[in-house]
């Protein structure tokens, strides 16, 4: 939902240039292989390999369409397990990138990109993680915001402006409350 908020509402109104970066919950959280959590994050880590293969071939702009397609399949269609070749075909790019799913050589690029974000925010965070340059040209990052739906335009922009304000105040660390509702994914994008 945070990605839809940024892409659909904030980016056009705040003239953002977005570069999508991977965060692997497999690498970050290192769950035990016998845990129920391991298999889903191991699979999504492999989907990130495909994404990095596509980025290497077609550049940063190629990432968002694949990210959206992954989101449609996982969140709208309830399809947690799928062949990434089908997702690549759905967005009209070379399905040969699907081979990256089993290619561990892509892990170094995932680690590097994820590490850059975590170096800004610290390791005690999850996803989403948003990083940007402040008014002084310094990179800053915060975890969140975690939202369950895209707010109406004016609220969405206030949320962005508040997020930027918090991220740029020295000494600010965290805001949190207990989530009491599930995400409302809306129409399939």
Secondary structure as UniProt FT lines:
FT   HELIX           2..4
FT   HELIX           5..10
FT   HELIX           11..14
FT   HELIX           25..29
FT   TURN            33..34
FT   HELIX           36..58
FT   HELIX           61..71
FT   HELIX           72..76
FT   HELIX           84..90
FT   TURN            91..92
FT   HELIX           95..102
FT   HELIX           104..106
FT   HELIX           107..121
FT   STRAND          129..133
FT   TURN            135..136
FT   STRAND          139..143
FT   HELIX           153..167
FT   TURN            170..171
//
